[in-house]
Amino acid sequence: MKLFVLAVVLGVCAAVEDAVGGGVCFLLDGKEPSKPFPSLTQCYKNNQEACCVSAHDSTIEGSYSGLMSATCLREYQQLEHYFCLGCNPNMFDYVHWYNASPKCYDADESGRCTFSPFVCTEELCGTDHASHGWGKDGKLGMVKICNGFMNQLMYSSSSCTMNDADCKIDKYDNCGLNLAVEGFGGGDAVGWYPSAYFVNTETGNQDPMKFLTDIRPPYFDGLFHISIEGYAETNSRKQAKADGRVTVSTCTCEGAYPAECDCEPEAGYPYFEEWANPPNAPEGYDSESCFAAASSIHVSVLAVLAGFAALFAGQFM
């Protein structure tokens, strides 16, 4: 009986572990995720399977610890998950890759995946090299964030959303965040009150894209754009027009740039585009996949099941 119970429980453990992960890893040069050794300390929830090694984990830990005071570091589980995006075994699926090689989408080509930057041409990005579209030049891809996770990341109230003008980005108001802002601190990060900082200076309303632009997981800043599920069917030119954040208020944007959209977003407005199948992705690829940190909970599930295994083993000895 003891062996039967152990076999069932450990079989469930293996099934749970097998159900998590897959794809390839950006920080591991296109290799598949694997069990890290030495173990990760900051991104410890990915210690069964990870897309990073201890050096990456140390970099993430340093970046995260610089964001707030030591007394607050373990107060925000969702933010910790977000900063560990690079270690997440499913991270490949959370990025719309602009120019990943076809081998990145083929499980039989492990280790042969290459991540190449997008190269703008005048046909693709417009004749004005200083225009918004040229912000895609040299970038690797666009991180996709699920709405539910974004709400947990930014608001203290579960009823708040990015479309609620009465809501503030106040999740971290009790601790504050250390941010490097031009004109303050001589270039060093200094403490800010988040709900007063992440606002549209013209309207006074919350500015979710400012938060997602400034608060980035390590390794996903300079070479990546970011988008949220609520913008999955639009792009930054259309959304800037809807937000009233364009350089010319009379511009029109009904379709593709430049033939049907002559809007130019104001300086600093982040670039993003519709969620569609990336170039080189196979037919049936899930373009709607987005980051919600859900996969990180499998470590806790395994720990609980392992506990049951120990309990049953002790009872039947």
FENVEN-V763021 format. One record per backbone hydrogen bond with DSSP energy under -0.5 kcal/mol. CO is the residue of the C=O (numbers start at 1). NH is the residue of the N-H. E is the energy in kcal/mol with one decimal. If there is no record, write none. Layout:
CO/NH/E ; CO/NH/E
//
This chain:
1/5/-2.5 ; 2/6/-2.5 ; 3/7/-2.5 ; 4/8/-2.3 ; 5/9/-2.7 ; 6/10/-2.8 ; 7/11/-1.9 ; 8/12/-2.1 ; 9/13/-2.3 ; 10/14/-2.4 ; 11/15/-2.2 ; 12/16/-2.6 ; 13/17/-2.4 ; 14/18/-2.7 ; 15/19/-1.5 ; 17/20/-1.1 ; 24/92/-0.5 ; 25/30/-2.9 ; 26/29/-1.3 ; 28/31/-1.2 ; 30/111/-1.4 ; 31/25/-2.4 ; 34/50/-2.5 ; 41/44/-0.5 ; 43/46/-2.0 ; 44/47/-1.7 ; 50/34/-2.0 ; 53/56/-0.5 ; 53/57/-2.1 ; 54/58/-2.3 ; 55/59/-1.8 ; 56/60/-2.5 ; 57/61/-2.4 ; 58/62/-2.2 ; 59/63/-2.2 ; 60/64/-2.7 ; 61/65/-2.6 ; 62/66/-1.1 ; 64/67/-1.4 ; 67/178/-3.2 ; 69/72/-1.7 ; 69/73/-0.5 ; 70/73/-0.8 ; 72/75/-1.9 ; 75/77/-0.5 ; 76/80/-1.9 ; 77/81/-2.3 ; 78/82/-2.3 ; 79/83/-2.4 ; 80/84/-1.1 ; 82/85/-1.6 ; 84/87/-1.4 ; 84/88/-1.1 ; 85/88/-0.8 ; 87/51/-2.2 ; 88/91/-2.0 ; 90/93/-1.4 ; 90/94/-0.5 ; 91/94/-1.4 ; 92/95/-1.1 ; 94/144/-3.0 ; 95/97/-1.0 ; 96/142/-2.0 ; 99/116/-1.0 ; 101/104/-2.0 ; 102/105/-1.6 ; 103/106/-1.4 ; 105/107/-0.6 ; 106/109/-2.1 ; 107/110/-0.6 ; 109/112/-2.2 ; 114/101/-2.5 ; 114/116/-0.7 ; 118/120/-0.6 ; 118/138/-3.4 ; 121/125/-3.1 ; 122/126/-1.6 ; 127/129/-0.9 ; 128/131/-2.0 ; 131/134/-1.0 ; 132/135/-2.0 ; 133/136/-1.7 ; 134/137/-1.0 ; 136/139/-2.0 ; 139/118/-2.9 ; 140/98/-2.3 ; 140/99/-0.7 ; 141/225/-2.7 ; 142/96/-3.1 ; 143/145/-0.5 ; 143/227/-2.7 ; 144/291/-3.2 ; 145/229/-2.4 ; 146/150/-2.4 ; 147/151/-2.5 ; 148/152/-1.8 ; 149/153/-2.0 ; 150/154/-1.4 ; 151/155/-2.3 ; 154/171/-2.1 ; 157/160/-1.2 ; 161/164/-1.3 ; 163/165/-0.8 ; 164/167/-1.5 ; 167/206/-0.6 ; 168/170/-1.8 ; 170/173/-1.7 ; 172/175/-1.1 ; 172/176/-3.9 ; 177/179/-0.7 ; 177/192/-2.2 ; 179/181/-0.8 ; 179/190/-2.2 ; 181/184/-2.2 ; 184/187/-1.0 ; 185/188/-1.8 ; 190/179/-2.8 ; 192/177/-2.0 ; 192/194/-0.8 ; 193/196/-1.5 ; 193/197/-1.1 ; 194/197/-0.6 ; 194/198/-2.8 ; 197/199/-1.9 ; 198/207/-1.8 ; 199/201/-0.7 ; 200/204/-3.2 ; 205/200/-3.2 ; 207/210/-0.7 ; 207/211/-1.5 ; 208/212/-2.4 ; 209/213/-1.6 ; 210/214/-2.3 ; 211/215/-3.1 ; 214/216/-1.0 ; 217/220/-2.0 ; 221/224/-1.4 ; 223/140/-3.1 ; 223/141/-0.9 ; 225/143/-2.7 ; 227/145/-2.3 ; 228/231/-2.5 ; 229/232/-1.9 ; 231/234/-1.7 ; 232/275/-2.9 ; 235/239/-2.7 ; 236/240/-2.1 ; 237/241/-1.7 ; 238/242/-2.1 ; 239/243/-2.2 ; 240/244/-0.6 ; 240/245/-3.1 ; 241/244/-0.9 ; 245/266/-2.7 ; 248/251/-1.7 ; 252/262/-2.3 ; 256/260/-3.0 ; 256/261/-0.5 ; 260/254/-2.6 ; 260/255/-1.1 ; 263/265/-0.5 ; 264/247/-2.8 ; 266/269/-2.1 ; 271/226/-0.6 ; 272/236/-2.5 ; 274/276/-0.9 ; 278/281/-1.8 ; 282/285/-1.7 ; 285/287/-1.3 ; 286/289/-1.0 ; 291/146/-1.9 ; 293/296/-1.0 ; 294/297/-1.7 ; 295/298/-1.6 ; 296/299/-1.0 ; 297/301/-1.9 ; 298/302/-2.4 ; 299/303/-2.2 ; 300/304/-2.3 ; 301/305/-2.5 ; 302/306/-2.6 ; 303/307/-2.0 ; 304/308/-2.1 ; 305/309/-2.2 ; 306/310/-2.2 ; 307/311/-2.4 ; 308/312/-2.9 ; 309/313/-2.2 ; 310/314/-2.2 ; 311/315/-1.9 ; 312/316/-1.8 ; 313/317/-0.5 ; 314/317/-0.6
//
